[in-house]
Amino acid sequence: MFGDPIYRDGVDWGDVALMGFKVLLAFVFLLVATMFMVWFERKVVGDMQNRIGPNVAGPWGLLQTFADGVKFFFKEDLKPANSDPLIFRLAPYLSAVTAFVAFAIVPVGGVFREGEIDTGTVTLFGKETYLQVADPPIGILLLLAVSSIAVYGVMLAGWASGSKYPLLGSVRASAQAISYEAALGLSVVAVVLLAGTLSTHGIVAEQAGGLRSWFWLATGVVPFGVFLIAATAELNRPPFDLVEAEQELVGGFHTEYSSIRFALFFLAEFMNVITMSAIMVTLFFGGPAGPIFFGLDWLWPTVWFFAKVLVFLFVFVWFRATLPRLRYDQLMHLGWKVLIPMMLGWLLVFAAIRQHRLDNVDTAVAIVVGLVLAIGATALLMAAFSAGDRAYERENTIKDEVGG
Amino acid sequence: MIAQNIAFGIIATVTAVSAVLMVTTRNVVHAALYLVAVLASLGALYVLLTAEFVATTQFLVYIGAVMVLFLFGVMLTRAPGGETQSLTATSWPVAFGVAAILAGALTWALLDQFGSDELSENPVVFRTADVGDEIFSTYLIAFEAASVLLLAALIGAIVLARKD
């Protein structure tokens, strides 16, 4: 069956109320989680750099973010004279709202069992439903659509500020986001090919049935690695945080922002980290799947889900604490010349393997043909790269001779 | 049905107002943003027609790629502020005439073709998967031709941009 079982027998007011409850729950959860994510990041980075980190507000500094938030509210809201008033106000909301929306498609709980037709449902207030805000037929495409809208927040913020550093920062940000969206989308394609559905719920259901049902080889190595790198770039997190490279751009696209508008950008950034971690768990690590030990059946999947998300949150913080920032040309090189060709090649090989299983071709033949094709494609690509490099060098030497 | 009609009214109004504002505003970045609003409300209309896949494609391609590049160019080439007095061309009556004729022809064609159709009592549910099946079976040649055309345009753009 397709879609949330709650809609199967028409929609009454109870269903609407339940949906409202789910939306509210997701909203509050994301806000609170963001609060603790900021604390977590500061604390872990502090530990990794042999510092103490926030420790004054509340026990272990837990309330530090809350205090910062309150402070942001009472700060003066500056607006540069050169700015575009309407767009300057609009941009932070574009960032923050899109950060919330993408989380809607993540299944955060429900017992998924292998081979069951209607798996992964929970009963809330006497109604059977999925534990996710929405399960649209387009599923994971919603993430890509939303992340393409999120570009607008950063881009408009930089432009509307009416000064050059924010504009440069936002130009970098949008170029980076567009470049890495391609790699992100391609790595999602591998998962969708394997699961045979776009629906996030369907993807999790395909992976139900323990560790052996996770797509270890097919998507666990190359697509997952590409997704992780592309997601980090998409989030503008270190080592890809050229958007706000302090040494080069003052503060990047939000240089001119202050008070609660700045806080909204901050909120969006950390919220996107949480959402991306949740999406990664959903696509590659079985979502809420995990062993159920004792007692409350419905509680364990949610616990597993959050445990897995926490691992990725730590990974993102770890990246920040250890990796130096890339140069801009290195960033573009990695995105266009490494990640995208790698993912395209993997998709070709992967699609060929899927097809030979459907057509009952001999496995050995398929592997040999696949390898030959892969090597040929790589050789072509390398030839193209070296031709490009030679052309670039030739151009530069001519320029040097003319200039010198 | 009533809820759908109300939603259609709201979205259609937003679309029409944004479209008018897009051609009347003097700020070129604002014009681009109104165009984004028009495209987004068209996407909303597709959702209203339960064509989620078309709606997502609209968002991904038009709003996520085309308009971003558009804004990109405008922001980098225009002075901060984006205010342009010469944005309204002197030949606007001609453009208005062409637009009116086009709108009239489209309306007439639609009414002539579908004007007397009625929604069936048991509508066929057409899912995203069905769209995929159709593209890769019935319309495969058209799809591949469009892909090759786009690839050619892409390579052509790079060749043109590099020859400076």
Chai-1 contact restraints between the chains, C-beta under 6 A:
chainA,res_idxA,chainB,res_idxB,connection_type,confidence,min_distance_angstrom,max_distance_angstrom,comment,restraint_id
A,P136,B,E52,contact,1.0,0.0,6.0,A-B,restraint_1
A,P137,B,E52,contact,1.0,0.0,6.0,A-B,restraint_2
A,P137,B,R127,contact,1.0,0.0,6.0,A-B,restraint_3
A,P137,B,T128,contact,1.0,0.0,6.0,A-B,restraint_4
A,I138,B,E52,contact,1.0,0.0,6.0,A-B,restraint_5
A,I138,B,F53,contact,1.0,0.0,6.0,A-B,restraint_6
A,I138,B,T56,contact,1.0,0.0,6.0,A-B,restraint_7
A,I138,B,T128,contact,1.0,0.0,6.0,A-B,restraint_8
A,L141,B,T56,contact,1.0,0.0,6.0,A-B,restraint_9
A,L144,B,L60,contact,1.0,0.0,6.0,A-B,restraint_10
A,A145,B,T56,contact,1.0,0.0,6.0,A-B,restraint_11
A,A145,B,F59,contact,1.0,0.0,6.0,A-B,restraint_12
A,A145,B,L60,contact,1.0,0.0,6.0,A-B,restraint_13
A,S148,B,L60,contact,1.0,0.0,6.0,A-B,restraint_14
A,S148,B,G64,contact,1.0,0.0,6.0,A-B,restraint_15
A,V151,B,V68,contact,1.0,0.0,6.0,A-B,restraint_16
A,W159,B,M75,contact,1.0,0.0,6.0,A-B,restraint_17
A,G162,B,P80,contact,1.0,0.0,6.0,A-B,restraint_18
